[in-house]
Amino acid sequence: MNPLVEFSKNYIFLTSFAAWAIAQTIKVVLGIFREKRFNFRWFVGTGGMPSAHAASVTALSTSVGITYGFDSALFAIALTFTIIIMFDAQTTRLSSGKQAEILNKMLDDIYWKHKLDEEKLKEFLGHTPIQVFVGAGLGIVVSLLLYK
């Protein structure tokens, strides 16, 4: 069988990708309502509600559990991966975003004093706990809805 055809039938990957795509689409829709404009970067950007990271890895873990059993070693690996990604999304990356925000304010101060003109740092790197929680819920729902 053709490897691409075979891969296109991979339920675990498809649910993870679908959860990511739905979360990113929700971010775009919320961004349009919030800012009254469209920005393509919202499709591929990080941060925001809901967490696409949490949605995709939770869909991955749920799909692995459904397919191979929630007592399997593969589910334990996927769940560990999910916990690490969700923890990182709401701690390390969120802190990095806050640091970028402070540095950008410092750059603004320096710029207005005509001493430096640098490109701003990306501020929306991480997620709040509620964004991660909503993303995780979305991932579970997508995985269950797409279950064969």
Contact map, one row per residue, 1 for C-alpha under 8 A:
1110110000000000000000000000000000000000000000000000000000000000000000000000000000000000000000000000000000000000000000000000000000000000000000000000
1111110000000000000000000000000000000000000000000000000000000000000000000000000000000000000000000000000000000000000000000000000000000000000000000000
1111111000000000000000000000000000000000000000000000000000000000000000000000000000000000000000000000000000000000000000000000000000000000000000000000
0111111100000000000000000000000000000000000000000000000000000000000000000000000000000000000000000000000000000000000000000000000000000000000000000000
1111111110000000000000000000000000000000000000000000000000000000000000000000000000000000000000000000000000000000000000000000000000000000000000000000
1111111111000000000000000000000000000000000000000000000000000000000000000000000000000000000000000000000000000000000000000000000000000000000000000000
0011111111000000000000000000000000000000000000000000000000000000000000000000000000000000000000000000000000000000000000000000000000000000000000000000
0001111111000100000000000000000000000000000000000000000000000000000000000000000000000000000000000000000000000000000000000000000000000000000000000000
0000111111100100000000000000000000000000000000000000000000000000000000000000000000000000000000000000000000000000000000000000000000000000000000000000
0000011111111100000000000000000000000000000000000000000000000000000000000000000000000000000000000000000000000000000000000000000000000000000000000000
0000000011111110000000000000000000000000000000000000000000000010000000000000000000000000000000000000000000000000000000000000000000000000000000000110
0000000001111111000000000000000000000000000000000000000000110011000000000000000000000000000000000000000000000000000000000000000000000000000000000000
0000000001111111100000000000000000000000000000000000000000010000000000000000000000000000000000000000000000000000000000000000000000000000000000000000
0000000111111111110000000000000000000000000000000000000000000000000000000000000000000000000000000000000000000000000000000000000000000000000000000000
0000000000111111111000000000000000000000000000000000000100110010000000000000000000000000000000000000000000000000000000000000000000000000000001100100
0000000000011111111100000000000000000000000000000000001111110000000000000000000000000000000000000000000000000000000000000000000000000000001000100000
0000000000001111111110000000000000000000000000000000000100000000000000000000000000000000000000000000000000000000000000000000000000000000000000000000
0000000000000111111111000000000000000000000000000000000100000000000000000000000000000000000000000000000000000000000000000000000000000000000001000000
0000000000000011111111100000000000000000000000000001001100100000000000000000000000000000000000000000000000000000000000000000000000000000011001100000
0000000000000001111111110000000000000000000000000001101100000000000000000000000000000000000000000000000000000000000000000000000000000000001000000000
0000000000000000111111111000000000000000000000000001000000000000000000000000000000000000000000000000000000000000000000000000000000000000000000000000
0000000000000000011111111100000000000000000000000000000000000000000000000000000000000000000000000000000000000000000000000000000000000000000000000000
0000000000000000001111111110000000000000000000001111001000000000000000000000000000000000000000000000000000000000000000000000000000000010010000000000
0000000000000000000111111111000000000000011100000101000000000000000000000000000000000000000000000000000000000000000000000000000000000000000000000000
0000000000000000000011111111100000000000001000000000000000000000000000000000000000000000000000000000000000000000000000000000000000000000000000000000
0000000000000000000001111111110000000000000000001100000000000000000000000000000000000000000000000000000000000000000000000000000000000000000000000000
0000000000000000000000111111111000000000011000011100000000000000000000000000000000000000000000000000000000000000000000000000000000000000000000000000
0000000000000000000000011111111100000111011000000000000000000000000000000000000000000000000000000000000000000000000000000000000000000000000000000000
0000000000000000000000001111111110000000000000000000000000000000000000000000000000000000000000000000000000000000000000000000000000000000000000000000
0000000000000000000000000111111111000000000000000000000000000000000000000000000000000000000000000000000000000000000000000000000000000000000000000000
0000000000000000000000000011111111111110010000000000000000000000000000000000000000000000000000000000000000000000000000000000000000000000000000000000
0000000000000000000000000001111111111110000000000000000000000000000000000000000000000000000000000000000000000000000000000000000000000000000000000000
0000000000000000000000000000111111111000000000000000000000000000000000000000000000000000000000000000000000000000000000000000000000000000000000000000
0000000000000000000000000000011111110000000000000000000000000000000000000000000000000000000000000000000000000000000000000000000000000000000000000000
0000000000000000000000000000001111111000000000000000000000000000000000000000000000000000000000000000000000000000000000000000000000000000000000000000
0000000000000000000000000000001111111100000000000000000000000000000000000000000000000000000000000000000000000000000000000000000000000000000000000000
0000000000000000000000000000001110111110000000000000000000000000000000000000000000000000000000000000000000000000000000000000000000000000000000000000
0000000000000000000000000001001100011111000000000000000000000000000000000000000000000000000000000000000000000000000000000000000000000000000000000000
0000000000000000000000000001001100001111110000000000000000000000000000000000000000000000000000000000000000000000000000000000000000000000000000000000
0000000000000000000000000001000000000111111100000000000000000000000000000000000000000000000000000000000000000000000000000000000000000000000000000000
0000000000000000000000000000000000000011111110000000000000000000000000000000000000000000000000000000000000000000000000000000000000000000000000000000
0000000000000000000000010011001000000011111111000000000000000000000000000000000000000000000000000000000000000000000000000000000000000000000000000000
0000000000000000000000011011000000000001111110000000000000000000000000000000000000000000000000000000000000000000000000000000000000000000000000000000
0000000000000000000000010000000000000001111111000000000000000000000000000000000000000000000000000000000000000000000000000000000000000000000000000000
0000000000000000000000000000000000000000111111100000000000000000000000000000000000000000000000000000000000000000000000000000000000000000000000000000
0000000000000000000000000000000000000000010111110000000000000000000000000000000000000000000000000000000000000000000000000001110000000000000000000000
0000000000000000000000000000000000000000000011111010000000000000000000000000000000000000000000000000000000000000000000000001111000000000000000000000
0000000000000000000000000010000000000000000001111110000000000000000000000000000000000000000000000000000000000000000000000001011000100000000000000000
0000000000000000000000100110000000000000000000111110000000000000000000000000000000000000000000000000000000000000000000000000001000100110000000000000
0000000000000000000000110110000000000000000000011111001000000000000000000000000000000000000000000000000000000000000000000000000000110110000000000000
0000000000000000000000100000000000000000000000111111111000000000000000000000000000000000000000000000000000000000000000000000001000111111000000000000
0000000000000000001110110000000000000000000000000111111100000000000000000000000000000000000000000000000000000000000000000000000000000010000000000000
0000000000000000000100000000000000000000000000000011111110000000000000000000000000001100100000000000000000000000000000000000000000010010000000000000
0000000000000000000000000000000000000000000000000011111111000000000000000000000001001100100000000000000000000000000000000000000000011011001000000000
0000000000000001001100100000000000000000000000000111111111100000000000000000000000000000000000000000000000000000000000000000000000010111111100000000
0000000000000011111100000000000000000000000000000001111111110000000000000000000000000000000000000000000000000000000000000000000000000001001000000000
0000000000000001000000000000000000000000000000000000111111111000000000000000010011001000000000000000000000000000000000000000000000000001001000000000
0000000000000001000000000000000000000000000000000000011111111100000000000000001001000000000000000000000000000000000000000000000000000001101100000000
0000000000010011001000000000000000000000000000000000001111111110000000000000000000000000000000000000000000000000000000000000000000000001011111100000
0000000000011011000000000000000000000000000000000000000111111111000000000000010000000000000000000000000000000000000000000000000000000000001000100000
0000000000000000000000000000000000000000000000000000000011111111100000000010011001000000000000000000000000000000000000000000000000000000000000000000
0000000000000000000000000000000000000000000000000000000001111111110000000000000000000000000000000000000000000000000000000000000000000000001100110000
0000000000110010000000000000000000000000000000000000000000111111111000000000000000000000000000000000000000000000000000000000000000000000000000110010
0000000000010000000000000000000000000000000000000000000000011111111111000110010000000000000000000000000000000000000000000000000000000000000000000000
0000000000000000000000000000000000000000000000000000000000001111111111110010000000000000000000000000000000000000000000000000000000000000000000000000
0000000000000000000000000000000000000000000000000000000000000111111111000000000000000000000000000000000000000000000000000000000000000000000000000000
0000000000000000000000000000000000000000000000000000000000000011111110000000000000000000000000000000000000000000000000000000000000000000000000000000
0000000000000000000000000000000000000000000000000000000000000001111111010110000000000000000000000000000000000000000000000000000000000000000000000000
0000000000000000000000000000000000000000000000000000000000000001111111110010000000000000000000000000000000000000000000000000000000000000000000000000
0000000000000000000000000000000000000000000000000000000000000001110111110011000000000000000000000000000000000000000000000000000000000000000000000000
0000000000000000000000000000000000000000000000000000000000000000100011111011000000000000000000000000000000000000000000000000000000000000000000000000
0000000000000000000000000000000000000000000000000000000000000000100111111111000000000000000000000000000000000000000000000000000000000000000000000000
0000000000000000000000000000000000000000000000000000000000000000000000111111100000000000000000000000000000000000000000000000000000000000000000000000
0000000000000000000000000000000000000000000000000000000000000001000100011111110000000000000000000000000000000000000000000000000000000000000000000000
0000000000000000000000000000000000000000000000000000000000001001100111111111111000000000000000000000000000000000000000000000000000000000000000000000
0000000000000000000000000000000000000000000000000000000000000000000001111111111100000000000000000000000000000000000000000000000000000000000000000000
0000000000000000000000000000000000000000000000000000000000000000000000001111111110000000000000000000000000000000000000000000000000000000000000000000
0000000000000000000000000000000000000000000000000000000010011001000000000111111111000000000000000000000000000000000000000000000000000000000000000000
0000000000000000000000000000000000000000000000000000000001001000000000000011111111100000000000000000000000000000000000000000000000000000000000000000
0000000000000000000000000000000000000000000000000000000000000000000000000001111111110000000000000000000000000000000000000000000000000000000000000000
0000000000000000000000000000000000000000000000000000000010000000000000000000111111111000000000000000000000000000000000000000000000000000000000000000
0000000000000000000000000000000000000000000000000000010011001000000000000000011111111100000000000000000000000000000000000000000000000000000000000000
0000000000000000000000000000000000000000000000000000000000000000000000000000001111111110000000000000000000000000000000000000000000000000000000000000
0000000000000000000000000000000000000000000000000000000000000000000000000000000111111111000000000000000000000000000000000000000000000000000000000000
0000000000000000000000000000000000000000000000000000110010000000000000000000000011111111100000000000000000000000000000000000000000000000000000000000
0000000000000000000000000000000000000000000000000000110000000000000000000000000001111111110000000000000000000000000000000000000000010000000000000000
0000000000000000000000000000000000000000000000000000000000000000000000000000000000111111111100000000000000000000000000000000000000000000000000000000
0000000000000000000000000000000000000000000000000000000000000000000000000000000000011111111110000000000000000000000000000000000000000000000000000000
0000000000000000000000000000000000000000000000000000110000000000000000000000000000001111111111000000000000000000000000000000111000010000000000000000
0000000000000000000000000000000000000000000000000000000000000000000000000000000000000111111111000000000000000000000000000000011110010000000000000000
0000000000000000000000000000000000000000000000000000000000000000000000000000000000000011111111100000000000000000000000000000011000000000000000000000
0000000000000000000000000000000000000000000000000000000000000000000000000000000000000011111111110000000000000000000000000000010000000000000000000000
0000000000000000000000000000000000000000000000000000000000000000000000000000000000000001111111111000000000000000000000000000111000000000000000000000
0000000000000000000000000000000000000000000000000000000000000000000000000000000000000000111111111100000000000000000000000001111100000000000000000000
0000000000000000000000000000000000000000000000000000000000000000000000000000000000000000001111111110000000000000000000000000010000000000000000000000
0000000000000000000000000000000000000000000000000000000000000000000000000000000000000000000111111111000000000000000000000010110000000000000000000000
0000000000000000000000000000000000000000000000000000000000000000000000000000000000000000000011111111100000000000000000000111110000000000000000000000
0000000000000000000000000000000000000000000000000000000000000000000000000000000000000000000001111111110000000000000000000010000000000000000000000000
0000000000000000000000000000000000000000000000000000000000000000000000000000000000000000000000111111111000000000000000000010000000000000000000000000
0000000000000000000000000000000000000000000000000000000000000000000000000000000000000000000000011111111100000000000000001110000000000000000000000000
0000000000000000000000000000000000000000000000000000000000000000000000000000000000000000000000001111111110000000000000001110000000000000000000000000
0000000000000000000000000000000000000000000000000000000000000000000000000000000000000000000000000111111111000000000000000000000000000000000000000000
0000000000000000000000000000000000000000000000000000000000000000000000000000000000000000000000000011111111100000000000001000000000000000000000000000
0000000000000000000000000000000000000000000000000000000000000000000000000000000000000000000000000001111111110000000000011000000000000000000000000000
0000000000000000000000000000000000000000000000000000000000000000000000000000000000000000000000000000111111111000000000000000000000000000000000000000
0000000000000000000000000000000000000000000000000000000000000000000000000000000000000000000000000000011111111100000000000000000000000000000000000000
0000000000000000000000000000000000000000000000000000000000000000000000000000000000000000000000000000001111111110000111010000000000000000000000000000
0000000000000000000000000000000000000000000000000000000000000000000000000000000000000000000000000000000111111111000000000000000000000000000000000000
0000000000000000000000000000000000000000000000000000000000000000000000000000000000000000000000000000000011111111100000000000000000000000000000000000
0000000000000000000000000000000000000000000000000000000000000000000000000000000000000000000000000000000001111111111110000000000000000000000000000000
0000000000000000000000000000000000000000000000000000000000000000000000000000000000000000000000000000000000111111111110000000000000000000000000000000
0000000000000000000000000000000000000000000000000000000000000000000000000000000000000000000000000000000000011111111000000000000000000000000000000000
0000000000000000000000000000000000000000000000000000000000000000000000000000000000000000000000000000000000001111111100000000000000000000000000000000
0000000000000000000000000000000000000000000000000000000000000000000000000000000000000000000000000000000000000111111110000000000000000000000000000000
0000000000000000000000000000000000000000000000000000000000000000000000000000000000000000000000000000000000000111111110000000000000000000000000000000
0000000000000000000000000000000000000000000000000000000000000000000000000000000000000000000000000000000000100110111111000000000000000000000000000000
0000000000000000000000000000000000000000000000000000000000000000000000000000000000000000000000000000000000100110011111100000000000000000000000000000
0000000000000000000000000000000000000000000000000000000000000000000000000000000000000000000000000000000000100000000111110000000000000000000000000000
0000000000000000000000000000000000000000000000000000000000000000000000000000000000000000000000000000000000000000000011111000000000000000000000000000
0000000000000000000000000000000000000000000000000000000000000000000000000000000000000000000000000000000100100000000001111100000000000000000000000000
0000000000000000000000000000000000000000000000000000000000000000000000000000000000000000000000000001101100000000000000111110000000000000000000000000
0000000000000000000000000000000000000000000000000000000000000000000000000000000000000000000000001001100000000000000000011111100000000000000000000000
0000000000000000000000000000000000000000000000000000000000000000000000000000000000000000000000011111100000000000000000001111100000000000000000000000
0000000000000000000000000000000000000000000001110000000000000000000000000000000000000000000001001000000000000000000000000111110000000000000000000000
0000000000000000000000000000000000000000000001100000000000000000000000000000000000000000100011011000000000000000000000000111111000000000000000000000
0000000000000000000000000000000000000000000001110000000000000000000000000000000000000000111111111000000000000000000000000001111100000000000000000000
0000000000000000000000000000000000000000000000111010000000000000000000000000000000000000111011000000000000000000000000000000111111110000000000000000
0000000000000000000000000000000000000000000000000000000000000000000000000000000000000000010001000000000000000000000000000000011111110000000000000000
0000000000000000000000000000000000000000000000000000000000000000000000000000000000000000010000000000000000000000000000000000001111111000000000000000
0000000000000000000000000000000000000000000000000000000000000000000000000000000000000000000000000000000000000000000000000000001111111100000000000000
0000000000000000000000000000000000000000000000011110000000000000000000000000000000000000000000000000000000000000000000000000001111111110000000000000
0000000000000000000000000000000000000000000000000110111000000000000000000000000000000100110000000000000000000000000000000000001111111111000000000000
0000000000000000000000000000000000000000000000000010010000000000000000000000000000000000000000000000000000000000000000000000000011111111100000000000
0000000000000000000000000000000000000000000000001110001000000000000000000000000000000000000000000000000000000000000000000000000001111111110000000000
0000000000000000000000100000000000000000000000001111111000000000000000000000000000000000000000000000000000000000000000000000000000111111111000000000
0000000000000000000000000000000000000000000000000010011111100000000000000000000000000000000000000000000000000000000000000000000000011111111100000000
0000000000000000000000000000000000000000000000000000001001000000000000000000000000000000000000000000000000000000000000000000000000001111111110000000
0000000000000000001000100000000000000000000000000000001000100000000000000000000000000000000000000000000000000000000000000000000000000111111111000000
0000000000000001001100000000000000000000000000000000011111110100000000000000000000000000000000000000000000000000000000000000000000000011111111100000
0000000000000000000000000000000000000000000000000000001001100100000000000000000000000000000000000000000000000000000000000000000000000001111111110000
0000000000000000000000000000000000000000000000000000000000100000000000000000000000000000000000000000000000000000000000000000000000000000111111111000
0000000000000010011000000000000000000000000000000000000000100000000000000000000000000000000000000000000000000000000000000000000000000000011111111100
0000000000000011001000000000000000000000000000000000000000110110000000000000000000000000000000000000000000000000000000000000000000000000001111111110
0000000000000000000000000000000000000000000000000000000000000110000000000000000000000000000000000000000000000000000000000000000000000000000111111110
0000000000000000000000000000000000000000000000000000000000000000000000000000000000000000000000000000000000000000000000000000000000000000000011111110
0000000000100010000000000000000000000000000000000000000000000000000000000000000000000000000000000000000000000000000000000000000000000000000001111111
0000000000100000000000000000000000000000000000000000000000000010000000000000000000000000000000000000000000000000000000000000000000000000000000111111
0000000000000000000000000000000000000000000000000000000000000000000000000000000000000000000000000000000000000000000000000000000000000000000000000111
